[in-house]
Amino acid sequence: MTNNKLIYLARRAGNVSRDDWPRTWKSHAVFASQFAVAESRIEWMRYCNRIDSPQIGGARVG
């Protein structure tokens, strides 16, 4: 089994509220980890801050 570190960036779907998003994101990771194609398991995960208005060089992204 490989030891990988992954960064997962996601955009919240419009039908998922801002308050529900952290729980939805975590449940998706747990669900996806059960499939053998991943060939690894999630030993721990961390949910990071949300960016409400992402910008690069002062220009809005998204």
HTML snippet that shows the backbone in 3Dmol.js (N, CA, C, O; Angstrom):
<script src="https://3Dmol.org/build/3Dmol-min.js"></script>
<div id="view" style="width:600px;height:400px;position:relative"></div>
<script>
const pdb = `
ATOM      1  N   MET A   1       0.844  -1.169   0.000  1.00  0.00           N
ATOM      2  CA  MET A   1       0.000   0.000   0.000  1.00  0.00           C
ATOM      3  C   MET A   1       0.893   1.237   0.000  1.00  0.00           C
ATOM      4  O   MET A   1       1.873   1.319   0.741  1.00  0.00           O
ATOM      5  N   THR A   2       0.536   2.179  -0.835  1.00  0.00           N
ATOM      6  CA  THR A   2       1.330   3.399  -0.920  1.00  0.00           C
ATOM      7  C   THR A   2       0.909   4.392   0.159  1.00  0.00           C
ATOM      8  O   THR A   2      -0.208   4.356   0.673  1.00  0.00           O
ATOM      9  N   ASN A   3       1.831   5.260   0.473  1.00  0.00           N
ATOM     10  CA  ASN A   3       1.567   6.306   1.456  1.00  0.00           C
ATOM     11  C   ASN A   3       1.526   7.630   0.708  1.00  0.00           C
ATOM     12  O   ASN A   3       2.570   8.217   0.425  1.00  0.00           O
ATOM     13  N   ASN A   4       0.341   8.096   0.391  1.00  0.00           N
ATOM     14  CA  ASN A   4       0.181   9.308  -0.392  1.00  0.00           C
ATOM     15  C   ASN A   4      -0.403  10.425   0.441  1.00  0.00           C
ATOM     16  O   ASN A   4      -1.148  10.192   1.393  1.00  0.00           O
ATOM     17  N   LYS A   5      -0.053  11.643   0.068  1.00  0.00           N
ATOM     18  CA  LYS A   5      -0.689  12.827   0.627  1.00  0.00           C
ATOM     19  C   LYS A   5      -1.402  13.505  -0.530  1.00  0.00           C
ATOM     20  O   LYS A   5      -0.792  13.793  -1.560  1.00  0.00           O
ATOM     21  N   LEU A   6      -2.670  13.753  -0.363  1.00  0.00           N
ATOM     22  CA  LEU A   6      -3.471  14.336  -1.423  1.00  0.00           C
ATOM     23  C   LEU A   6      -4.070  15.654  -0.970  1.00  0.00           C
ATOM     24  O   LEU A   6      -4.391  15.836   0.204  1.00  0.00           O
ATOM     25  N   ILE A   7      -4.215  16.559  -1.904  1.00  0.00           N
ATOM     26  CA  ILE A   7      -4.931  17.802  -1.663  1.00  0.00           C
ATOM     27  C   ILE A   7      -6.150  17.770  -2.564  1.00  0.00           C
ATOM     28  O   ILE A   7      -6.039  17.592  -3.777  1.00  0.00           O
ATOM     29  N   TYR A   8      -7.293  17.941  -1.966  1.00  0.00           N
ATOM     30  CA  TYR A   8      -8.550  17.863  -2.701  1.00  0.00           C
ATOM     31  C   TYR A   8      -9.231  19.217  -2.640  1.00  0.00           C
ATOM     32  O   TYR A   8      -9.626  19.673  -1.566  1.00  0.00           O
ATOM     33  N   LEU A   9      -9.367  19.854  -3.781  1.00  0.00           N
ATOM     34  CA  LEU A   9     -10.054  21.137  -3.862  1.00  0.00           C
ATOM     35  C   LEU A   9     -11.425  20.893  -4.468  1.00  0.00           C
ATOM     36  O   LEU A   9     -11.555  20.155  -5.444  1.00  0.00           O
ATOM     37  N   ALA A  10     -12.422  21.497  -3.905  1.00  0.00           N
ATOM     38  CA  ALA A  10     -13.774  21.270  -4.401  1.00  0.00           C
ATOM     39  C   ALA A  10     -14.566  22.566  -4.396  1.00  0.00           C
ATOM     40  O   ALA A  10     -14.347  23.458  -3.577  1.00  0.00           O
ATOM     41  N   ARG A  11     -15.483  22.634  -5.329  1.00  0.00           N
ATOM     42  CA  ARG A  11     -16.400  23.764  -5.374  1.00  0.00           C
ATOM     43  C   ARG A  11     -17.765  23.256  -4.920  1.00  0.00           C
ATOM     44  O   ARG A  11     -18.256  22.239  -5.410  1.00  0.00           O
ATOM     45  N   ARG A  12     -18.353  23.956  -4.005  1.00  0.00           N
ATOM     46  CA  ARG A  12     -19.645  23.559  -3.442  1.00  0.00           C
ATOM     47  C   ARG A  12     -20.749  23.696  -4.483  1.00  0.00           C
ATOM     48  O   ARG A  12     -20.853  24.718  -5.160  1.00  0.00           O
ATOM     49  N   ALA A  13     -21.569  22.659  -4.602  1.00  0.00           N
ATOM     50  CA  ALA A  13     -22.726  22.700  -5.496  1.00  0.00           C
ATOM     51  C   ALA A  13     -23.757  23.680  -4.949  1.00  0.00           C
ATOM     52  O   ALA A  13     -23.870  23.853  -3.735  1.00  0.00           O
ATOM     53  N   GLY A  14     -24.492  24.306  -5.821  1.00  0.00           N
ATOM     54  CA  GLY A  14     -25.468  25.304  -5.417  1.00  0.00           C
ATOM     55  C   GLY A  14     -26.563  24.781  -4.508  1.00  0.00           C
ATOM     56  O   GLY A  14     -27.161  25.546  -3.750  1.00  0.00           O
ATOM     57  N   ASN A  15     -26.835  23.476  -4.577  1.00  0.00           N
ATOM     58  CA  ASN A  15     -27.909  22.912  -3.750  1.00  0.00           C
ATOM     59  C   ASN A  15     -27.429  22.483  -2.361  1.00  0.00           C
ATOM     60  O   ASN A  15     -28.214  21.948  -1.578  1.00  0.00           O
ATOM     61  N   VAL A  16     -26.155  22.709  -2.047  1.00  0.00           N
ATOM     62  CA  VAL A  16     -25.610  22.397  -0.721  1.00  0.00           C
ATOM     63  C   VAL A  16     -25.353  23.721  -0.005  1.00  0.00           C
ATOM     64  O   VAL A  16     -24.622  24.576  -0.505  1.00  0.00           O
ATOM     65  N   SER A  17     -25.955  23.878   1.157  1.00  0.00           N
ATOM     66  CA  SER A  17     -25.795  25.144   1.883  1.00  0.00           C
ATOM     67  C   SER A  17     -24.366  25.294   2.409  1.00  0.00           C
ATOM     68  O   SER A  17     -23.635  24.316   2.567  1.00  0.00           O
ATOM     69  N   ARG A  18     -23.999  26.520   2.669  1.00  0.00           N
ATOM     70  CA  ARG A  18     -22.661  26.806   3.214  1.00  0.00           C
ATOM     71  C   ARG A  18     -22.446  26.072   4.537  1.00  0.00           C
ATOM     72  O   ARG A  18     -21.360  25.549   4.789  1.00  0.00           O
ATOM     73  N   ASP A  19     -23.472  26.033   5.376  1.00  0.00           N
ATOM     74  CA  ASP A  19     -23.354  25.354   6.669  1.00  0.00           C
ATOM     75  C   ASP A  19     -23.236  23.840   6.529  1.00  0.00           C
ATOM     76  O   ASP A  19     -22.578  23.193   7.344  1.00  0.00           O
ATOM     77  N   ASP A  20     -23.866  23.271   5.509  1.00  0.00           N
ATOM     78  CA  ASP A  20     -23.827  21.816   5.303  1.00  0.00           C
ATOM     79  C   ASP A  20     -22.574  21.352   4.568  1.00  0.00           C
ATOM     80  O   ASP A  20     -22.259  20.161   4.570  1.00  0.00           O
ATOM     81  N   TRP A  21     -21.862  22.276   3.945  1.00  0.00           N
ATOM     82  CA  TRP A  21     -20.739  21.896   3.081  1.00  0.00           C
ATOM     83  C   TRP A  21     -19.635  21.093   3.780  1.00  0.00           C
ATOM     84  O   TRP A  21     -19.218  20.077   3.224  1.00  0.00           O
ATOM     85  N   PRO A  22     -19.132  21.480   4.964  1.00  0.00           N
ATOM     86  CA  PRO A  22     -18.063  20.679   5.583  1.00  0.00           C
ATOM     87  C   PRO A  22     -18.471  19.220   5.800  1.00  0.00           C
ATOM     88  O   PRO A  22     -17.680  18.315   5.534  1.00  0.00           O
ATOM     89  N   ARG A  23     -19.683  18.985   6.274  1.00  0.00           N
ATOM     90  CA  ARG A  23     -20.152  17.616   6.501  1.00  0.00           C
ATOM     91  C   ARG A  23     -20.284  16.861   5.173  1.00  0.00           C
ATOM     92  O   ARG A  23     -19.927  15.686   5.087  1.00  0.00           O
ATOM     93  N   THR A  24     -20.794  17.537   4.146  1.00  0.00           N
ATOM     94  CA  THR A  24     -20.937  16.912   2.829  1.00  0.00           C
ATOM     95  C   THR A  24     -19.575  16.546   2.264  1.00  0.00           C
ATOM     96  O   THR A  24     -19.397  15.449   1.735  1.00  0.00           O
ATOM     97  N   TRP A  25     -18.617  17.452   2.370  1.00  0.00           N
ATOM     98  CA  TRP A  25     -17.269  17.212   1.852  1.00  0.00           C
ATOM     99  C   TRP A  25     -16.634  16.007   2.537  1.00  0.00           C
ATOM    100  O   TRP A  25     -16.066  15.140   1.873  1.00  0.00           O
ATOM    101  N   LYS A  26     -16.729  15.951   3.865  1.00  0.00           N
ATOM    102  CA  LYS A  26     -16.137  14.841   4.612  1.00  0.00           C
ATOM    103  C   LYS A  26     -16.814  13.520   4.284  1.00  0.00           C
ATOM    104  O   LYS A  26     -16.138  12.498   4.169  1.00  0.00           O
ATOM    105  N   SER A  27     -18.129  13.517   4.131  1.00  0.00           N
ATOM    106  CA  SER A  27     -18.832  12.266   3.825  1.00  0.00           C
ATOM    107  C   SER A  27     -18.454  11.764   2.437  1.00  0.00           C
ATOM    108  O   SER A  27     -18.393  10.553   2.223  1.00  0.00           O
ATOM    109  N   HIS A  28     -18.199  12.658   1.492  1.00  0.00           N
ATOM    110  CA  HIS A  28     -17.775  12.251   0.151  1.00  0.00           C
ATOM    111  C   HIS A  28     -16.418  11.564   0.200  1.00  0.00           C
ATOM    112  O   HIS A  28     -16.209  10.554  -0.473  1.00  0.00           O
ATOM    113  N   ALA A  29     -15.502  12.097   0.984  1.00  0.00           N
ATOM    114  CA  ALA A  29     -14.174  11.488   1.107  1.00  0.00           C
ATOM    115  C   ALA A  29     -14.263  10.091   1.710  1.00  0.00           C
ATOM    116  O   ALA A  29     -13.587   9.171   1.249  1.00  0.00           O
ATOM    117  N   VAL A  30     -15.087   9.928   2.731  1.00  0.00           N
ATOM    118  CA  VAL A  30     -15.258   8.615   3.357  1.00  0.00           C
ATOM    119  C   VAL A  30     -15.883   7.642   2.364  1.00  0.00           C
ATOM    120  O   VAL A  30     -15.442   6.497   2.266  1.00  0.00           O
ATOM    121  N   PHE A  31     -16.900   8.079   1.628  1.00  0.00           N
ATOM    122  CA  PHE A  31     -17.556   7.230   0.628  1.00  0.00           C
ATOM    123  C   PHE A  31     -16.569   6.794  -0.454  1.00  0.00           C
ATOM    124  O   PHE A  31     -16.507   5.613  -0.794  1.00  0.00           O
ATOM    125  N   ALA A  32     -15.799   7.735  -0.995  1.00  0.00           N
ATOM    126  CA  ALA A  32     -14.865   7.425  -2.082  1.00  0.00           C
ATOM    127  C   ALA A  32     -13.748   6.496  -1.633  1.00  0.00           C
ATOM    128  O   ALA A  32     -13.215   5.743  -2.448  1.00  0.00           O
ATOM    129  N   SER A  33     -13.382   6.529  -0.363  1.00  0.00           N
ATOM    130  CA  SER A  33     -12.264   5.717   0.118  1.00  0.00           C
ATOM    131  C   SER A  33     -12.577   4.227   0.174  1.00  0.00           C
ATOM    132  O   SER A  33     -11.663   3.421   0.347  1.00  0.00           O
ATOM    133  N   GLN A  34     -13.834   3.839   0.035  1.00  0.00           N
ATOM    134  CA  GLN A  34     -14.186   2.425   0.126  1.00  0.00           C
ATOM    135  C   GLN A  34     -13.943   1.663  -1.175  1.00  0.00           C
ATOM    136  O   GLN A  34     -14.024   0.435  -1.181  1.00  0.00           O
ATOM    137  N   PHE A  35     -13.648   2.353  -2.270  1.00  0.00           N
ATOM    138  CA  PHE A  35     -13.458   1.697  -3.554  1.00  0.00           C
ATOM    139  C   PHE A  35     -12.003   1.290  -3.749  1.00  0.00           C
ATOM    140  O   PHE A  35     -11.088   2.079  -3.510  1.00  0.00           O
ATOM    141  N   ALA A  36     -11.804   0.069  -4.178  1.00  0.00           N
ATOM    142  CA  ALA A  36     -10.455  -0.492  -4.314  1.00  0.00           C
ATOM    143  C   ALA A  36      -9.602   0.256  -5.332  1.00  0.00           C
ATOM    144  O   ALA A  36      -8.375   0.227  -5.236  1.00  0.00           O
ATOM    145  N   VAL A  37     -10.205   0.910  -6.284  1.00  0.00           N
ATOM    146  CA  VAL A  37      -9.433   1.602  -7.316  1.00  0.00           C
ATOM    147  C   VAL A  37      -8.505   2.646  -6.690  1.00  0.00           C
ATOM    148  O   VAL A  37      -7.463   2.964  -7.264  1.00  0.00           O
ATOM    149  N   ALA A  38      -8.860   3.170  -5.549  1.00  0.00           N
ATOM    150  CA  ALA A  38      -8.004   4.149  -4.871  1.00  0.00           C
ATOM    151  C   ALA A  38      -6.743   3.494  -4.317  1.00  0.00           C
ATOM    152  O   ALA A  38      -5.720   4.162  -4.166  1.00  0.00           O
ATOM    153  N   GLU A  39      -6.799   2.209  -4.016  1.00  0.00           N
ATOM    154  CA  GLU A  39      -5.677   1.418  -3.505  1.00  0.00           C
ATOM    155  C   GLU A  39      -5.017   2.043  -2.283  1.00  0.00           C
ATOM    156  O   GLU A  39      -3.844   1.786  -2.013  1.00  0.00           O
ATOM    157  N   SER A  40      -5.731   2.828  -1.573  1.00  0.00           N
ATOM    158  CA  SER A  40      -5.223   3.384  -0.325  1.00  0.00           C
ATOM    159  C   SER A  40      -6.425   3.753   0.528  1.00  0.00           C
ATOM    160  O   SER A  40      -7.561   3.765   0.055  1.00  0.00           O
ATOM    161  N   ARG A  41      -6.163   4.047   1.763  1.00  0.00           N
ATOM    162  CA  ARG A  41      -7.260   4.434   2.633  1.00  0.00           C
ATOM    163  C   ARG A  41      -6.944   5.780   3.261  1.00  0.00           C
ATOM    164  O   ARG A  41      -5.786   6.185   3.363  1.00  0.00           O
ATOM    165  N   ILE A  42      -7.973   6.444   3.668  1.00  0.00           N
ATOM    166  CA  ILE A  42      -7.799   7.742   4.310  1.00  0.00           C
ATOM    167  C   ILE A  42      -7.543   7.500   5.785  1.00  0.00           C
ATOM    168  O   ILE A  42      -8.408   6.985   6.494  1.00  0.00           O
ATOM    169  N   GLU A  43      -6.366   7.866   6.245  1.00  0.00           N
ATOM    170  CA  GLU A  43      -6.037   7.702   7.658  1.00  0.00           C
ATOM    171  C   GLU A  43      -6.438   8.928   8.465  1.00  0.00           C
ATOM    172  O   GLU A  43      -6.786   8.807   9.640  1.00  0.00           O
ATOM    173  N   TRP A  44      -6.395  10.077   7.867  1.00  0.00           N
ATOM    174  CA  TRP A  44      -6.892  11.286   8.509  1.00  0.00           C
ATOM    175  C   TRP A  44      -7.142  12.322   7.434  1.00  0.00           C
ATOM    176  O   TRP A  44      -6.566  12.262   6.348  1.00  0.00           O
ATOM    177  N   MET A  45      -8.003  13.269   7.745  1.00  0.00           N
ATOM    178  CA  MET A  45      -8.288  14.345   6.805  1.00  0.00           C
ATOM    179  C   MET A  45      -8.504  15.626   7.588  1.00  0.00           C
ATOM    180  O   MET A  45      -8.858  15.609   8.767  1.00  0.00           O
ATOM    181  N   ARG A  46      -8.286  16.704   6.919  1.00  0.00           N
ATOM    182  CA  ARG A  46      -8.476  18.006   7.548  1.00  0.00           C
ATOM    183  C   ARG A  46      -9.250  18.887   6.581  1.00  0.00           C
ATOM    184  O   ARG A  46      -8.922  18.975   5.398  1.00  0.00           O
ATOM    185  N   TYR A  47     -10.260  19.523   7.093  1.00  0.00           N
ATOM    186  CA  TYR A  47     -11.050  20.468   6.307  1.00  0.00           C
ATOM    187  C   TYR A  47     -10.476  21.858   6.535  1.00  0.00           C
ATOM    188  O   TYR A  47     -10.368  22.312   7.674  1.00  0.00           O
ATOM    189  N   CYS A  48     -10.112  22.530   5.461  1.00  0.00           N
ATOM    190  CA  CYS A  48      -9.480  23.846   5.570  1.00  0.00           C
ATOM    191  C   CYS A  48     -10.502  24.959   5.357  1.00  0.00           C
ATOM    192  O   CYS A  48     -11.666  24.703   5.052  1.00  0.00           O
ATOM    193  N   ASN A  49     -10.056  26.166   5.519  1.00  0.00           N
ATOM    194  CA  ASN A  49     -10.915  27.339   5.394  1.00  0.00           C
ATOM    195  C   ASN A  49     -11.560  27.451   4.028  1.00  0.00           C
ATOM    196  O   ASN A  49     -11.040  26.974   3.019  1.00  0.00           O
ATOM    197  N   ARG A  50     -12.693  28.090   4.036  1.00  0.00           N
ATOM    198  CA  ARG A  50     -13.407  28.381   2.800  1.00  0.00           C
ATOM    199  C   ARG A  50     -12.982  29.751   2.288  1.00  0.00           C
ATOM    200  O   ARG A  50     -12.694  30.653   3.075  1.00  0.00           O
ATOM    201  N   ILE A  51     -12.945  29.900   0.997  1.00  0.00           N
ATOM    202  CA  ILE A  51     -12.650  31.189   0.379  1.00  0.00           C
ATOM    203  C   ILE A  51     -13.928  31.645  -0.311  1.00  0.00           C
ATOM    204  O   ILE A  51     -14.358  31.044  -1.296  1.00  0.00           O
ATOM    205  N   ASP A  52     -14.531  32.703   0.207  1.00  0.00           N
ATOM    206  CA  ASP A  52     -15.818  33.153  -0.321  1.00  0.00           C
ATOM    207  C   ASP A  52     -15.703  33.858  -1.667  1.00  0.00           C
ATOM    208  O   ASP A  52     -16.555  33.668  -2.536  1.00  0.00           O
ATOM    209  N   SER A  53     -14.683  34.652  -1.849  1.00  0.00           N
ATOM    210  CA  SER A  53     -14.508  35.397  -3.101  1.00  0.00           C
ATOM    211  C   SER A  53     -13.072  35.226  -3.572  1.00  0.00           C
ATOM    212  O   SER A  53     -12.248  36.120  -3.380  1.00  0.00           O
ATOM    213  N   PRO A  54     -12.761  34.079  -4.193  1.00  0.00           N
ATOM    214  CA  PRO A  54     -11.374  33.830  -4.594  1.00  0.00           C
ATOM    215  C   PRO A  54     -10.897  34.831  -5.643  1.00  0.00           C
ATOM    216  O   PRO A  54     -11.630  35.195  -6.562  1.00  0.00           O
ATOM    217  N   GLN A  55      -9.652  35.264  -5.479  1.00  0.00           N
ATOM    218  CA  GLN A  55      -9.045  36.201  -6.412  1.00  0.00           C
ATOM    219  C   GLN A  55      -7.598  35.806  -6.669  1.00  0.00           C
ATOM    220  O   GLN A  55      -6.914  35.266  -5.799  1.00  0.00           O
ATOM    221  N   ILE A  56      -7.159  36.088  -7.875  1.00  0.00           N
ATOM    222  CA  ILE A  56      -5.750  35.930  -8.239  1.00  0.00           C
ATOM    223  C   ILE A  56      -5.319  37.247  -8.856  1.00  0.00           C
ATOM    224  O   ILE A  56      -5.890  37.691  -9.852  1.00  0.00           O
ATOM    225  N   GLY A  57      -4.327  37.862  -8.271  1.00  0.00           N
ATOM    226  CA  GLY A  57      -3.845  39.145  -8.778  1.00  0.00           C
ATOM    227  C   GLY A  57      -4.921  40.217  -8.793  1.00  0.00           C
ATOM    228  O   GLY A  57      -4.911  41.093  -9.658  1.00  0.00           O
ATOM    229  N   GLY A  58      -5.847  40.159  -7.848  1.00  0.00           N
ATOM    230  CA  GLY A  58      -6.913  41.149  -7.770  1.00  0.00           C
ATOM    231  C   GLY A  58      -8.113  40.862  -8.649  1.00  0.00           C
ATOM    232  O   GLY A  58      -9.127  41.554  -8.553  1.00  0.00           O
ATOM    233  N   ALA A  59      -8.018  39.843  -9.513  1.00  0.00           N
ATOM    234  CA  ALA A  59      -9.135  39.487 -10.395  1.00  0.00           C
ATOM    235  C   ALA A  59      -9.925  38.326  -9.795  1.00  0.00           C
ATOM    236  O   ALA A  59      -9.345  37.360  -9.299  1.00  0.00           O
ATOM    237  N   ARG A  60     -11.241  38.429  -9.844  1.00  0.00           N
ATOM    238  CA  ARG A  60     -12.110  37.384  -9.305  1.00  0.00           C
ATOM    239  C   ARG A  60     -11.966  36.101 -10.113  1.00  0.00           C
ATOM    240  O   ARG A  60     -11.899  36.129 -11.342  1.00  0.00           O
ATOM    241  N   VAL A  61     -11.918  34.978  -9.403  1.00  0.00           N
ATOM    242  CA  VAL A  61     -11.798  33.662 -10.026  1.00  0.00           C
ATOM    243  C   VAL A  61     -13.131  32.950  -9.864  1.00  0.00           C
ATOM    244  O   VAL A  61     -13.722  32.974  -8.785  1.00  0.00           O
ATOM    245  N   GLY A  62     -13.608  32.318 -10.928  1.00  0.00           N
ATOM    246  CA  GLY A  62     -14.837  31.519 -10.825  1.00  0.00           C
ATOM    247  C   GLY A  62     -15.999  32.209 -11.247  1.00  0.00           C
ATOM    248  O   GLY A  62     -17.096  31.651 -11.211  1.00  0.00           O
TER     249      GLY A  62
END
`;
const viewer = $3Dmol.createViewer("view");
viewer.addModel(pdb, "pdb");
viewer.setStyle({}, {cartoon: {color: "spectrum"}});
viewer.zoomTo();
viewer.render();
</script>
